[in-house]
Amino acid sequence: VQLQASGGGLVQVGESLRLSCTASKFTLDNYAITWFRQAPGKEREGISCINSHNYSINYADYTDAAKGRFTLSRDNGKNTVYLQMNSLKPEDTAVYYCAARPRFCAIVADNGEYDSWGQGTQVTVSS
């Protein structure tokens, strides 16, 4: 199974970015996607997750870091999950990763919970 995270870039404070997590060689229909980020010198943190298409497709969860500013969505035809990030702040600067686990959304740090990880995409928010 392979995931690819993309869409990162350099933006100004208050601007938006949309990250993509695209699967190849398997369908995301049965997988929940969790987004993580890791800032320089800090531990990786989970920020959001969305249930698989086949289990409560509209359920998503967000940590306080993402709540109110970030939104997850799916495009099943493109086998992709999107993370829309609005009102970006300098503290959002990090490498963002997506990870797939079967069925249900969970924001957990244990690598063993996930079947696949994307390679990461850099988000830099400049003030």
N, C-alpha and C positions, 0 to 999 in steps of 0.2 A: 504494500500500500504506500502511496506517495501523496504528500501534501505540499503545496507551494503557496507561501505567503507572499503577497506583493502589494504595491500601492503606496509604500512609504515615500518620504521625501522631506524636503526642507520647506517649512511654512512659517508664517508670522503668527504671533500671539493672536488668538481669536479666530483664526482661519480654520478650515476643515480639511479632512482627508478621509478617503474611503479605502480601507484595506480589504484585500480579497484573500480568501483561503480556498484554493481550488484543488480538488482531488483528481488523481489520475489512477487508472488501473483498478479503481473500485468506486462504487457509488456511495455518496454521502447520505442516501436515504435512511440508512440504519445507524448513522453515526451522529452523535452530538459533537459539537465543536466548542472548544474552550480557547479563549485568547489569553495569552500571557504577555508580559513585557519584562524586560530587564534593562535597567538603567546602569550606566557605568558605576562600578563600585558597589552595586546593590544586588540583593538577591532577586531572583526571578519571582514575579508576583502574578497570580491569576487575576484577571479583571472582569471577564464576562464569559458567558456560555449560552448556547442555544440547543434545545432538544433536537433530536433527529426528526427528519421529515415524517417518519411513520409513528412517532410518539409525541402527541401534544405539540404539533409543529410550531405553535406560536409561543411556547414557553421559553423565556430567556431569563437569565439572572445576571446581576451586575454587582460588583463590589462598589464601595463608596467612591473609589477613584474614578469609576466610569458612570455611575448612576446620574441620570439627568443630562449627560453630554454625549454618551456613546449609545449607539443603537445597532443591534444585530438583525440581520435578515438573511433569507435564503433565496437562491435562484436555482431551483432543482434542475431546470433544463441545462444550466451551465455547470451543474455539480459544484457550486460555489457558495460559500458563506461570506457575507460582507460585514465589516465592522465600520460603521459610519461614525466618525469622530468629529464633533463640533466643539467650538469654543476652546480650541487647544491652548494649553498653557506650557510654559517652559518645563515644568515638572512632568509633562507627558513625554518628554524626550527619552527614547529608549529603543531597543530592538524589540519588535513585536513578533510573537510566534503564535501559530495556531496548532492545536493538537486535537486528535479525534479519539473518542471513546465510544463504546457501543451504547446506543439508545439514549441514555438519559444525561442531561446536563449536570455537570458538577464542576465546581472550581476547586480543585484539589491539587496539591503540589506533587503528589507521588507520581513519579514517571511511570510506574507500573500500571497506573490506571488508564494509560493511553496506548492505543495501537500504533499511532503514527504522529510524527511532528513535522511541521513545515520548517524551512531553513531560516526563517527570520527576515524581517524587512525593517530597515532603519527609519525611524521617525524623529525628526529634529524640529523643535519649535523654538524659533528665535525671537528674542525680545528686542 
